[in-house]
């Protein structure tokens, strides 16, 4: 009995997800201690209202973008342009809606949203083209759009903050169907990606491209198509995220919308245990990572940490989480936990570490 | 012949600044027109675009030839622009510094070339005050003070008033000064700042911070936002919490851009302190004085006012930005 309990504990300790989840729980606990009403959720005008709901709503764009980023990173790539795509999506949608004849109508909202998604898909196509066809390093290829994208967004909005007054558009980021629409979209996309990549061979193909593109191509995997597709998908995720961000405030701010969100998204992926070197990826990990980042932000606001030290506080939490996840640091911790064990009992952690650092793993395992 | 021409050129150069100015003017074909080089920060907000437009129009009206350069929020671009203005031998250089420090070298070059420099909107941090003639810009501390004074007056006899503050970008001059002025004005009254957090001058920042404030503090009476955009974000957060902005929770902001004025006229904001970007006419006035060699004060404050809801309704149709 006790051995199974200990086995479970050891297994939990080895899981990459344990520490981010613990950090998330710890942050939530800090919030409850400072603000006892933190977990309170009530019904307000027919929708749920509370701090936890805010975390879900405001974390939805990061979550969605991190989802796209996970797949890109799994193919050994990276997409730095998502922040710019966020700005462009909002700019296109708001400018189109503001310029429509019936700017408060459903037709205007859907035209704007459609145009934004279309343009952003083209941008993703461009990124994918640079990486998969021309073979430019992903970090450089997407840097192009990261730099120029904000310029494009500024051009579209004329450098102004475009305000729209459209209830349908506002629904995407600020609307509720009991739960915030934004989180429903993000979680829906999440489930869809989980289903498509984990219940079919697609997930394994993506991982194989990330581990060794050449070998997988020789084995008959159409790596170019896969890489190209993940960049288009990532740009689409960024576009929807951008629509959420801009519709949440019913305005497009080309300068500030999605500023540095690419770093948040990459951080969420890394905290979730997906290695930047490609290969194995964890969707659940990304989910936890994105929620952790948003909870961190909300914690800063609710606990009244002074703005001057906000960044230091965030940095500390992130450093601790990353350190504790590093294979070497974890091996050290584990050794310390069993200091008096006989040599043959202390042996197992070594291969366990080796297994974790190997990018390969069984298909279907989450 | 050639030698004589070169001697003449050398002579002109030796004659110094005034002669040099004259020869520069004759090149452009008009001896009397003042040429001004202006380096703008960028086009990052509606406020900034209104600022640019005001300067362009005022220059045209005053008959000043304007060489305009957009720095796209980069100091290196601005330094390049100023150097090229010096080479073109403009009569006066004006610019809104992107950042506060690092200007000593390039301004020294301008000083050596005898070209006066005017700062607009933002100040620089330098020990050598002789590097520029004057600084024309808003007094951010005064803006904060005006906001605080209005609240003190408005909440007289109401007992304790709890204020939450939405700060601008941490460490920026407007954020620091607007906070300082506000605190100065409310000290000694029953008004208390119960929470303060940065919303980075953006709408979504203001909204997120306000959402969190509404949950961690049940007794908020007033929101003081360092700019309109954060105030607009706060309005949405307050509405989502089922409260009425402007009534259940009062809102004070700074800037007076169009969307903010609209919200003020709609009764969702209670008071706006203007931060006026339309400093073109004042700038041209200073330029003419500086070029004519008149003494100008080292610090000129832009003419600014405040708006209540009734005043906003009146002026809204003719607001330019």
Boltz contact constraints between the chains, C-beta under 6 A:
constraints:
  - contact:
      token1: [A, 35]
      token2: [B, 216]
      max_distance: 6.0
  - contact:
      token1: [A, 44]
      token2: [B, 242]
      max_distance: 6.0
  - contact:
      token1: [A, 45]
      token2: [B, 242]
      max_distance: 6.0
  - contact:
      token1: [A, 51]
      token2: [B, 215]
      max_distance: 6.0
  - contact:
      token1: [A, 54]
      token2: [B, 211]
      max_distance: 6.0
  - contact:
      token1: [A, 58]
      token2: [B, 208]
      max_distance: 6.0
  - contact:
      token1: [A, 159]
      token2: [B, 43]
      max_distance: 6.0
  - contact:
      token1: [A, 159]
      token2: [B, 49]
      max_distance: 6.0
  - contact:
      token1: [A, 160]
      token2: [B, 46]
      max_distance: 6.0
  - contact:
      token1: [A, 161]
      token2: [B, 46]
      max_distance: 6.0
  - contact:
      token1: [A, 163]
      token2: [B, 259]
      max_distance: 6.0
  - contact:
      token1: [A, 249]
      token2: [B, 203]
      max_distance: 6.0
  - contact:
      token1: [A, 249]
      token2: [B, 204]
      max_distance: 6.0
  - contact:
      token1: [A, 249]
      token2: [B, 207]
      max_distance: 6.0
  - contact:
      token1: [A, 249]
      token2: [B, 233]
      max_distance: 6.0
  - contact:
      token1: [A, 251]
      token2: [B, 203]
      max_distance: 6.0
  - contact:
      token1: [A, 255]
      token2: [B, 44]
      max_distance: 6.0
  - contact:
      token1: [A, 256]
      token2: [B, 202]
      max_distance: 6.0
  - contact:
      token1: [A, 298]
      token2: [B, 212]
      max_distance: 6.0
  - contact:
      token1: [A, 301]
      token2: [B, 197]
      max_distance: 6.0
  - contact:
      token1: [A, 301]
      token2: [B, 209]
      max_distance: 6.0
  - contact:
      token1: [A, 301]
      token2: [B, 212]
      max_distance: 6.0
  - contact:
      token1: [A, 302]
      token2: [B, 212]
      max_distance: 6.0
  - contact:
      token1: [A, 302]
      token2: [B, 216]
      max_distance: 6.0
  - contact:
      token1: [A, 304]
      token2: [B, 195]
      max_distance: 6.0
  - contact:
      token1: [A, 307]
      token2: [B, 167]
      max_distance: 6.0
  - contact:
      token1: [A, 307]
      token2: [B, 170]
      max_distance: 6.0
  - contact:
      token1: [A, 307]
      token2: [B, 197]
      max_distance: 6.0
  - contact:
      token1: [A, 307]
      token2: [B, 198]
      max_distance: 6.0
